[in-house]
Amino acid sequence: MDQKKLKDQIDNLKLALQKKEPPSTIVAILKGLEKADSPSEDVLRSTKAGQHIGKLRHDPSVAEEIRGAAKRVVDKWKQAVQSKKHKGIPSVPTRTSTPSTTASPAPPPTPSASKPYQGDAEKRNHRVDNPKTDVTDSLVRNNCIIVMYNGICYQNPDSVETVLAKAVEVEAAAFKHFGGENAEYRAKMRSLFQNLKVKSNTELRRKVRLGEIAATDFIKMTQDELKSQEHKERDKALEKENLNNAQVAQPEKSISDALTCGKCGQKKVSYTQAQTRSADEPMTTFCECLNCGNRWKFS
């Protein structure tokens, strides 16, 4: 995970703590950090991410599940840093003499969180998976989390908890970016859902799922950026066809002073002729007054 993505995640975490969001929201953000690739030691130092999350492990004012999730994130990062220092030699977790009562042990992962999805990923939605989407105190936000869940879970082999954590992360980023439950926020959530549900948009779904597109970047993508490659190629072909059609030679107009406009009486009239009926019938003359724009035809 690079510095920008980690900083965005820490900002989301701090905002959720400041607003006293439900524990499930904060745990979802921490799970996203735990699932992502471990940042380097330099990135951890520059963002002070370890300090921010480390404090949560022993904070009695937060829920037990938050302390447990924070502990798992910090432990994972420590092991990753130690492994790099020892050039691949597995690190042995050190035992501290601190009594076990000072920090709650991390709860064991539930079977659904540790196993991939077992059903038909093509038919997944929140009704089938039944995730716990009552994450915030707002009905609008919870409904947007459901919308995002339905988009992210399509063709997704990840567990219900993993998909929900990603949906919560995207919704929180959109809520922060658009400044609340306004029309822009709701429209963006619908747009993201619609693009995720396009069957040919497999690359977008993959990048969002694996974190190659961060939630903070995903909610800022334009409609063109969200389109699948197939859709982009189709638009390009249509644009080329329209350009070719526009370049088709049009019949050259002649100007005559022998024709009089019946509307303004001027004799400055342009005209073209075309065979609109059978070959043995007279050609049709199409006229346009250059003075008033009046148009008429005769045979």
C-alpha positions, -999 to +999 in steps of 0.1 A: +000+000+000+015+034-010+016+065+012-014+083-004-037+053+000-027+047+036-030+083+045-066+084+030-075+053+050-061+068+083-081+100+076-112+080+071-105+061+104-099+093+123-131+109+109-151+079+118-138+080+154-144+118+157-180+113+145-184+084+169-195+061+140-208+026+150-180+001+158-189-019+127-179+011+105-145+014+122-139-023+122-147-024+084-120+003+078-095-017+099-104-049+081-096-031+048-062-022+061-056-057+073-065-072+039-044-048+019-007-053+012+014-042+042+030-008+038+068-004+039+085+009+071+092+042+054+055+047+046+045+037+081+069+063+095+058+091+072+021+086+078+024+077+115-002+050+108+012+026+133+009+052+161-027+061+152-039+025+151-016+013+179-034+036+204-067+019+197-054-015+210-054-002+246-081+025+244-108+015+270-132+040+254-136+020+222-154-013+217-136-046+222-140-055+185-122-023+175-093-030+198-091-066+184-091-054+148-065-027+156-043-054+172-045-076+141-035-048+118-005-037+139+007-073+144+005-079+106+025-047+099+051-056+125+057-091+111+059-077+075+086-051+086+105-077+106+104-102+077+119-076+053+146-067+078+156-104+082+154-110+044+126-135+045+135-152+078+102-158+096+098-136+126+088-151+159+062-129+177+077-117+210+058-124+242+054-094+265+052-095+302+022-073+302-008-090+319-034-104+294-060-081+310-045-050+295-054-058+260-083-079+247-073-109+226-082-107+189-114-127+183-110-157+160-121-151+124-155-164+116-157-192+090-175-169+065-147-143+068-119-168+062-135-188+034-142-176-002-178-173-013-194-207-020-225-197-040-231-185-076-211-152-078-232-142-108-264-141-087-250-125-056-268-095-040-275-083-005-307-104-003-288-136-010-258-128+011-276-110+039-248-088+051-251-066+082-256-033+064-269-013+093-235+002+097-244+039+103-273+057+120-285+070+087-310+051+065-298+069+034-262+059+040-271+023+049-291+021+016-261+034-003-239+008+014-264-018+001-263-004-034-225-005-033-225-040-019-247-052-048-222-037-073-190-050-057-203-085-049-212-092-086-189-120-099-168-115-067-154-147-050-146-129-017-165-136+015-195-115+026-175-097+053-148-088+028-172-074+003-191-055+030-159-039+043-151-027+007-187-013+003-184+005+036-150+019+027-163+033-007-195+048+009-175+065+036-151+080+010-180+093-010-198+107+020-166+126+030-158+138-005-193+151-014-199+165+021-229+145+032-261+130+019-267+154-010-278+148-046-242+145-059-234+118-033-265+097-042-260+102-079-224+091-077-233+059-057-259+050-084-233+056-111-207+035-095-232+007-090-243+008-126-208+006-139-198-022-116-228-042-128-219-040-165-210-076-173-181-067-196-166-043-169-145-071-153-113-050-151-130-023-131-145-048-107-111-066-103-092-034-096-117-022-070-118-056-053-080-059-050-075-023-040-056-014-071-082+015-073-084+031-039-119+040-026-109+076-025-099+075-062-129+053-072-155+078-061-137+106-082-136+086-115-155+102-144-181+084-165-156+078-193-130+064-168-156+040-154-166+025-188-154-009-198-129-013-226-156-028-248-178+002-242-150+026-250-142+008-282-179+009-292-181+046-285-149+051-305-164+032-335-196+052-333-177+085-332-157+074-363-189+065-381-205+098-373-173+116-385-173+097-418-210+105-423-204+142-417-177+142-443-199+128-471-201+152-499-233+173-499-249+184-532-235+218-543-261+246-541-265+271-569-277+307-565-302+322-589-319+356-593-345+341-615-364+326-585-384+348-563-391+341-526-428+340-520-424+352-484-401+382-487-401+389-524-363+388-527-346+371-557-315+359-539-324+322-538-302+291-536-314+258-550-305+221-556-321+195-578-327+158-571-345+130-588-372+121-561-396+103-584-392+079-614-366+087-640-391+099-666-405+125-642-391+160-638-365+166-611-375+182-579-360+217-572-353+225-535-351+263-528-339+284-499-341+321-496-308+336-486-325+366-472-352+352-449-345+315-448-378+305-463-377+271-480-399+255-507-398+230-535-413+225-569-411+200-598 
